[in-house]
């Protein structure tokens, strides 16, 4: 049993050697040995790891630097006995934390889903007796019996295989069920998908039967290794989280510097130290956009709802905008770019190559379709609503479906031409035959490998009848086979003959000889109809699609060329070839490859990391267990909702409800729009808060008491928040999907956003101080403070229309095209004005009633920022046009 701690490569060993290495035998283990091994290796189940509690998720919401700043501000306000300020700040922080927990409460369920993949019971041989036990009771060395419909309960080395086929798409990504064998495979570095004498936990038996000995259980299985990788991997920060952290640092430094300057300046002027400390703290409170975390959370939540309506379900708010910055989409092939359904593409009948939709009008191809429908072991199930479901091997399902589409339904033919005998498929002769009743006689129907089938044929069916199979006709059939295979189609040949009676002992010698060749059928898992257009849009948007699949090289290349992903033959590489390239060399060469075939889960993670090392934002799509590590490693994992395993969906940031690759493009567009709108909201909020800082800073320098802390908080939370939310739902600009993705390292304040925040904030501060100057000159200090308070609030509302675009004129966009912004401004203006108009609120906020003249001054000052910003935009557009002319 020491071998199990450092297990050998069982696929390279003969069955007898495997049994010896595992210290077991074909009759199974004894009960005492089972108990001993279970004590050593534990239960055959996966470790779910430590689950996050709601409380821990709640506490994590307070790790954000912006939230910490707010809590410090609340503590200082409380110390200064400004309890209203403290209460408002804490409410904002609490609401933000609750929203975050609600969205993330669907915690990682990937490992639990992996555990559920196994069937609850399995047939096992012990003491030369067959028992049915629970899968978690298995131990290494147990001998397990498999048959069609079973899930493979652990990793095992096959000892016996009778026409055994196992579907491993969830683990390897290969769409076709794998035909299993028992002989040793000498290549040591064989990828999982090519270890045909092994069966792996989580896969399912689609055909035949077999026996195998357990080589690994629980976390030691291939699925268990994936589970361990998922559990150990750190979740990547999204670009938005990185940018907000960057912004918070700048904001914190700026707040500290300005507060210290104003404190020192006041003390130098001879003003009271405590008074200056309180003013400096008020300035810090003014500089912090208290509503920003809540605004971003709500904008993201609205984006989540909109994306859900378009079949993209987002599991974490911060991931909504990540696709908007995606430069690389690494996509699994099976079920993502393709339909995950074998489909007949071409046929060769009557001596002609034809598209699948073509068939003879005179029914001269009837024998061909009868063979497709009858020479297989599919089962037909009719549901309560009359729908027909075909169950069985994916290849045979494709044949039955194709025959049914040609009006040869299997269930009806089974009743008319009952099966009398059969020769099951085996890996040596690569043929399957059935003998069906045909009137008073019998018909042998055979399908299998074209080359081997052709050797057993001496005649051929043509429209004029049955003719001898000459060398010329044989070569034409081989040429047709080669053409189909060159397109990466899986090709099967069909043949038949009529016999008078069933042989006493049916065999390949008396049934599968002197056959009449009927035709060839070529199948493939075809691309999704909409995937080709989606790939084209990706390229137009500056996003590079990469195909990563467990399927064979030729199949992957054919699909990738069809979709427009692969343009040069050198752009494809296999997992075995990738193993030979060192990491540093691969990181340099990563841009060469667009398609990866026959890869393992470790390869997928390596590919994703190589692109990330080049500074790219990487999205990974997938539906299988094999995709889970890469989904979690990527900047954003996109799982498939219909065909996707619970494991893939559990580790994904986003799930496509319709499994449609085109939905990713919708998500990209929505993500770009959301990021752009969040920038608009942040520009609006920071320019507004800078306006408040300028107002307080210059006012203090001039020895004016222009605003109180409660005025600042009211403006921040009421007149800021609603317009910021409305900007968050601004419609996407028309050229959003023709622009290249923003670079991962690009500053949040790039593209003049930072410049606009600064000049617009200063402008608002100066205009607001202008209102105070008029008030203090012609009226009283109380009226001047009230005019400042009113102007500061209303100028932010009018400025929100400027922020809708940093390049386009407000009049180009249309003033009324964002109805939410109009409503938000009306509500905010009403709340702002009501504080001044309603008497009991006057006392709470320490403001005075204004007359019509004073209101006119406030309104003119508030609207003056629109023509000024419009003039700046006009000048910038002319400047950009001049640069373009010079560059061209």
Beta strands, then each sheet from edge to edge (+ up, - down):
strand 1: 121-126
strand 2: 129-134
strand 3: 143-147
strand 4: 155-167
strand 5: 178-179
strand 6: 198-199
strand 7: 204-216
strand 8: 312-314
strand 9: 328-332
strand 10: 338-349
strand 11: 352-355
strand 12: 379-382
strand 13: 388-391
strand 14: 419-423
strand 15: 431-438
strand 16: 441-448
strand 17: 457-462
strand 18: 465-468
strand 19: 490-499
strand 20: 515-527
strand 21: 544-548
strand 22: 572-574
strand 23: 595-597
strand 24: 618-622
strand 25: 636-640
strand 26: 654-656
sheet 1: 2+ 1- 3+ 7- 4+ 5-
sheet 2: 2+ 1- 3+ 7- 4+ 6-
sheet 3: 8+ 26- 25- 24- 9- 21- 23- 22-
sheet 4: 11+ 10- 20+ 17+ 18-
sheet 5: 11+ 10- 20+ 19- 16+ 15- 14+
sheet 6: 12+ 13-
end
